[in-house]
Amino acid sequence: MRLLFIGDIVGRPGRDIVRQSVPGLVVERTLDLVIANAENAAGGSGLTPEIYRELVAAGVDAITLGDHIYRRREIFPILQREPNIVRPANLPNEAIGRAWATVKARNGTLVGVVSLMGQLYMKPIDSPFTAADRVLSEMPSDVKVRFIDFHAEATGEAQLLGRYLDGRASAVLGTHTHVPTADETVFPGGTAFQCDVGMTGPYDSVIGRRIDRVLETRLTANPTAFDVATGDVRISGALVTIDDETGRATHIERVCVRECDVPRLEALGKRS
């Protein structure tokens, strides 16, 4: 099966390019499943029910979240009710939302979806290593394909978790820094890995925010509104090929969709 993971969707620019491009990507890349991190989709921070439905309608099959998960309280009922959206599994057991989910790919394969947050340079949270052990042990044995979004700051921590889960997860792909890394690989045990798949949003920015606003605050210490930028919008992510029967990844490649690609993909999506 072929799984596309889309990195942090930032604001309306990120949502728009997802809506315009994902249906065409499904056709062009013969995708069986699309997963996206959407914790920055609402104005750059958080997620709302309306945006959740917008992304699902655009062809996103499952949604992961990170440290901004509870920024907007109106998402709570979605987290409690919908079967294709997960909170970080190393939040407390009492936290709102699912620690893991199972979704069915277009080819009929069951896929386990997990989100974890890092501990280094992040807010205090339980160990992602022990949380991964727990949720993987809870998944039914017939769910061979197991995907993990590791929402983390430190590349060393991401690499360590990927090695720790090699052979037990089909993919461990990173989000949070908004900067794509060039270290995509398949580990010996069959786990596809990349420290960070990058941001889906405006790259003429400082990790999605207006350059002038961020620079003013950095130089003067005066507070400004870090509004979402608008220029050079891209989808950034990773495409993983996985053996359905074993759950082992066989290939990973970086994916970048630029604004110049949108008309072709939009037309392709409308014809399908």
C-alpha positions, 0 to 999 in steps of 0.5 A, spaced: 500 500 500 502 507 498 501 512 504 502 519 504 503 523 510 502 531 510 506 535 515 503 540 519 498 544 515 498 551 517 492 556 517 488 557 511 494 557 505 495 550 508 488 548 508 487 551 501 493 547 497 490 541 501 483 542 498 486 543 491 491 538 491 490 532 495 484 529 490 489 529 484 495 526 488 490 520 490 490 519 483 497 521 480 500 517 486 495 511 487 495 513 494 491 508 498 491 512 505 492 520 506 494 522 513 495 529 515 498 533 522 492 538 523 494 541 529 496 548 526 490 548 521 486 553 524 489 560 524 496 557 525 494 554 532 489 548 533 483 545 529 476 546 529 470 542 527 469 546 521 476 545 519 476 537 521 470 536 516 474 540 510 480 536 511 476 530 511 472 532 505 478 534 501 481 526 502 484 526 508 483 519 511 486 520 518 488 526 522 494 527 528 495 532 532 500 535 537 502 540 542 496 545 540 491 540 540 487 543 546 488 550 543 480 551 541 475 547 545 470 547 540 474 541 537 473 537 544 466 533 541 470 531 535 476 528 539 471 524 543 466 522 537 470 521 531 474 515 529 479 517 525 483 523 529 488 522 535 491 525 540 498 524 542 498 518 546 503 520 551 498 525 554 495 522 561 490 517 560 484 522 562 486 527 556 480 528 551 481 524 545 483 517 542 490 514 544 490 511 537 485 509 531 484 504 526 482 506 519 481 502 513 485 504 507 482 504 500 485 497 498 482 495 504 488 494 509 487 496 516 492 501 518 493 503 526 494 511 527 498 514 533 501 520 535 506 521 540 510 528 542 517 528 544 520 530 551 526 534 549 525 542 549 517 541 549 512 541 555 512 536 560 509 530 558 510 522 559 515 518 555 513 517 548 517 510 548 513 507 554 507 510 550 509 507 544 510 500 547 503 501 550 499 503 544 502 498 540 500 492 544 493 494 544 492 494 537 489 488 534 494 483 531 491 483 524 493 491 524 499 490 521 500 497 518 502 501 524 503 509 523 506 513 528 507 521 527 512 523 532 511 531 534 518 533 536 523 538 537 529 534 537 532 530 531 536 526 536 530 524 540 526 522 533 532 518 531 532 514 537 524 513 537 525 511 530 530 506 532 527 503 538 520 502 534 524 499 528 520 493 526 514 494 530 512 500 526 511 501 519 513 508 519 515 513 524 515 520 521 516 527 524 512 533 525 513 540 529 519 543 527 516 545 520 522 544 516 523 538 512 529 534 513 533 530 508 534 523 512 528 519 509 530 512 510 527 505 511 531 502 517 533 494 517 527 492 520 522 495 515 520 502 519 520 508 514 523 514 518 524 521 517 526 526 522 521 531 520 516 531 513 516 539 513 510 544 513 504 544 509 503 552 508 507 558 506 514 558 506 515 565 504 515 566 512 518 564 518 515 557 520 509 559 517 508 566 520 509 573 517 517 575 517 516 582 519 512 580 525 517 575 527 523 580 526 520 586 529 518 582 536 525 579 535 529 585 535 525 590 539 521 585 544 515 588 542 509 583 542 506 583 535 501 578 532 504 572 529 499 572 523 500 566 518 504 568 512 501 567 505 507 566 500 510 560 496 505 555 499 507 548 499 505 541 501 510 538 504 510 530 506 512 523 505 510 517 501 511 510 504 510 504 500 508 498 505 507 491 504 500 489 507 502 482 509 508 484 513 507 491 515 514 493 513 516 499 509 519 498 502 520 505 500 520 512 502 520 518 498 519 526 500 513 529 497 513 537 495 507 540 492 508 547 489 503 552 487 505 551 480 503 544 481 496 545 483 492 547 477 494 540 474 492 536 480 486 540 481 484 538 474 486 531 475 482 531 481 476 533 478 476 528 472 477 522 477 
